[in-house]
Amino acid sequence: MLERTTHVPGSAAEAEHRLRDALRIARIEAAERTTVVVELHDAEVARLELLNEALDPIFADVPTDVDLFDRGISRGETPRLWLDAVAHVVMSRDQRVYRFVQDTRFGRKVLVESMHIGELTDAITRYVAQRLVERERSLTNAAAVIGDPQRDLKLERARRVRGPRWTADRGDTVGAAVDFCLSMNFSCSTR
């Protein structure tokens, strides 16, 4: 015959049963939270992909010999749409606002925040144009430095003028060091 256990409130069997139920409920809640987090992450990536597609015509106009831009979506913990090595778009905490940021030597700088793709594409178009102009200036200055005979003559003149003055400055420094040694009663002789 089956032995019946009497139900005693607060018994070890009841505590075990409550713990088992609580663990099951906690696991279900964790799974639901994970699903929500994955869905939010996927939503962020989807919004960044929409922006990326909207940028296609802009980057199609960039000359093919320019390698400043390397556009792509990184799907890490925080998804980002990278435009180049220093600028990217990330979603804000509420996953509705696009944040266009640039890393500078002084920290991260927010260039534009908007919920609208059109505003972002305008800002990114201006950014791309500025980067292309900076590149042109850099290349023009480099070409001027390399092939400017007038600049070479100016540098040579500056070297001639700077030569004796540099020697005098160096002599003053050595003289000051000798005076310091003598005033401190150090031996400045060589062995």
Steps between C-alpha positions, in 0.01 A plus 500: 500500500616851424608700789352846507704793610320758692530856386673699766531872417863612502635147454815425299294340222292814457808724504660285231184520294485879535867533404449279195204714391694821565795373292269405215338844507841672518623301199191593299544868590871490406415342165239768435748776589761345272246488220416866557868597503565305179197662339621848603848423366352377173284814481810720542681313224194526273480878551870538428458290185223735382731797550782314324277443198401868498871589485568288190448786248730730699786253514445405135613855412829468692786453252620142480864596565409650840545249780402722793170327566436146613127476556352202677292384794667342800258273680667487842337569833432853377431493124666782305493623142860597431568763234876517544754434772380786721130555427202274554128496567360328807148480635419679825385310808136516397587351155304772318758777464798473268819649645773596252828524692864563423796395711749783544820526696299682767230234526181406324305783338131469409454658159124440457216332686174439321214256461482569127717328243485807272669722758770241553567458128535879465747515789697202368507655151655817649749287697606305189541824303715651778720191511545510122597870511749430784651223287533729198669770709735248653600364160543852359720605793707183472553561128597862570752396763657236279531695175523870594847635410420836663430323828832318472683833459319647803595198711864527393508870590344425837764234567781743422354763732421250772844334493718750689220596738449135593872464571495808721197369687674171553811677624292699746344180632836330546637811668204512738555134591870564575412802714247291691754224566757749621252680723398170660868410561473194282792368312435551129828353388516197281704199595 
